């Protein structure tokens, strides 16, 4: 099943949970999953480079390293 809208995602989560008492918390579950994905996944578009000059005048490029949990 392809999920292409937020409503379809909520329905898929509700079907997977198979519990009526957690329906109101589904948006919270989705937000928590998105937050975790943003902490763990690293994409090239999320990275930035910084240039620094050394005492000798040479420039070096510093790329931040990804941290995984």
Beta strands, then each sheet from edge to edge (+ up, - down):
strand 1: 49-53
strand 2: 59-63
sheet 1: 1+ 2-
end
